[in-house]
Amino acid sequence: MANYYDIDDILAEEELVSVVFQKAVNGVGIDPSAETDCVEPGSKVELPFWLGHELHLRQVAMIKIPPCFNQKTRLELGADAACVDLRSRCQYFYEFGCKLAPLVGDRDMGSFLLSAFKNRYQAVLAKAHSAAYAVASKCLKILTKEETNLYEAAQSSMAAFKKWRIGGPRFQRAAILGRKRKPTD
């Protein structure tokens, strides 16, 4: 966990991943409908990422690539990244992908995440600087949490720029310039 108190980091690690157990585990109540509290090797279970990560580090289970990073999503992002609804697939797409990449053994995931972010970043900034309010609400529905933060930051910086451009003094006198120095004897 990168930041213990960061709520976004906590929520990113709550994403469900498919885990395949490599060893038998006794005394765990993962499936409440099961008759016993043991998990056999080869069993496939959906668990939160934080638990799957710990099981993977202890070599008890292997994490499978989630559907939000499958080949279909990669092809859609490669074709037109700005139009893909990533929020419905994984609200913390980039953060979750960065945490997942070293565990699943997919060497292309890092470059895939980077290219997807670059392509969508340009579209997010263009929409933030030019979109009207009605268009903006529709645009925000497909953005991940990180992209929404970038969008809001771009809009606030654009509003501050327009405010500065329209009015106000161009130069402000520094408070320290009006004072005399004390002699240093």
ABEGO torsion letter per residue (X at the ends): XABAABAAAAAAAABBBBBBBABBBBGBBABAABABABBBBGBBBBBBAAAAAAAAAAGABBBBBBAAABAAAAAAAAABAAABBAAAABABAAAAAAAAAAAAGBAAAAAAAAAAAAAAAAAAAAAAAABBAAAAAAAAAABBAAAAAAAAAAAAAAAAAAAAAABEBABBBBAAAABBBBBBX
